[in-house]
């Protein structure tokens, strides 16, 4: 009951991936990154080295994570609903890596994987993961 958003998200995703429906899910590796990407966005939002234009994108991505209304709502689809949040977070973080020193991103990363590699992989498979139309809609949210 006292879990914060980050903890609830991590717990929900892990439980679902251990369930019959979630076992062997194709995008599980990226789905498991959702809590860490949310945490990273929150840290980047407070970093003084991140330009205000990038912070606006971050704010949008954080709001999207928290909002119950998005392209793949968690309330309807369960933890699979975090896939669009993951894709949007990766797209925004990729923008930061292109427009700033990537070390800003890596110093705030709490995950185990190489964040620069994982973000690029998610951006590369975004259309496959979500479908072309949803991927385009997400990218248009940021632009």
N, C-alpha and C positions, 0 to 999 in steps of 0.2 A: 503493500500500500504506500510506503514512503519512498518508493523508487522514483528517481527523476526520469525525465524523458529519455536520456541516454541509456540508463540502466534498463528501463522497460523495453526499449527498442532492441537492445542486445539480447535480453532474455526471450522476447517474443520470436526473434529471428532464429536463435539457437534451438528453441523448443520446436519450432515449425520444421526446421531442417532435420530434426531427429524423428519427426513424425512420418507416417507412411506416405503422406502427400509430398513431403519435402525431401525425402531421401532421394539422392541422385539428381536433384534439381540442377539443370544445366548451368545456371548463373549463380549458384550458391557462393562461389568464391567472392563475387562482387557484392552480393547481398550481405555477406558477413562484414563487409567494409562500411556499411551504412553508419553505425555508431561512431566509428573513427573518423569518417568524413564529416559528420555533423560536428564532432569535437574540433576538428581541424578548422572548419569554417568559423566556428565561434572564436577560436584563438586568433585567426587571421583578421577577423573583424575588429579586434582590439589592438592589433599591431600597428604601431605608428609608421612603419615603413611601407605599409600597403596604401597605395594612392586612393583617394576618395572615390574615384570612378570604379575601381575594383571593389571597394567596400560596399558600394551600392549594389553590385552584383551579388556580393556575399550576403547582404541583408535579404535580398530577394530569394536566394537559395535557402537561407535559414528559415525564412517565413514559409517557403514551400514545404520544407521538411515537416514543420510543425502543423501546418494547415491540414484540416481533415478533408478539404476539398482540393483535389489535384487530379491529374490525368489518370492515375491508377490509385484510387483511394484504398488505404490500408483497411478501412472499415468494411469494404466490400471484398477485398482480395487477400486480406491478411498480410503477412510479411512480404509477399510478392509485390505488394503495393509500394514497397520501398525502392523497387528497381528504378522508377523514374526519378526518385529523390537522389539515388546514387549517381545516375547518369547526369542529372543537372549539377550536382556537387562537383563531379569530375570535370564537367565542361567549364564551370566557373574557376576551379582550381587550375585547370589547364591555361585559362586566360591569364591568371595571376603569374603562372610560371613563364608565360611568354612575355609579359609586360613588366616583370620585376625580376629580381635575383631569385632563382629557384631555392636558394638556401633559406629564404624567408619561409617557404612552405615546409622544407624538411625539418627545420628546427622546432616546428610546432606539431609535427606528426607523432602520434602516440601508438600507431599501429606497428605490427611486426614486419610487414612487407615494405619493399622500397616504394615509397609513395609516388615518386616521379614515374616509375615504370607502371604502377597500377593505374594511375590516372590516365596515362597515355593509352593503356590497353582498353580501359572502359570507354574512352572517347572513340577509339578505333572500332569498337564493336557496338557502339550505341544504337546504330540503325538495326543491327541484327537482334540485339537484346530487346528493343522496344518496338521495332517496326519503323519504317521510314517516316510515316506520318507523325507518330508520337515524338520521334527524335527531332524532327523539324520543328514541331510545336515547342518543345523544350528549349531548343536553341534560340527560337524566336523570343522566348520569354526573357532571355538574357540580353539580347541585342536591342 
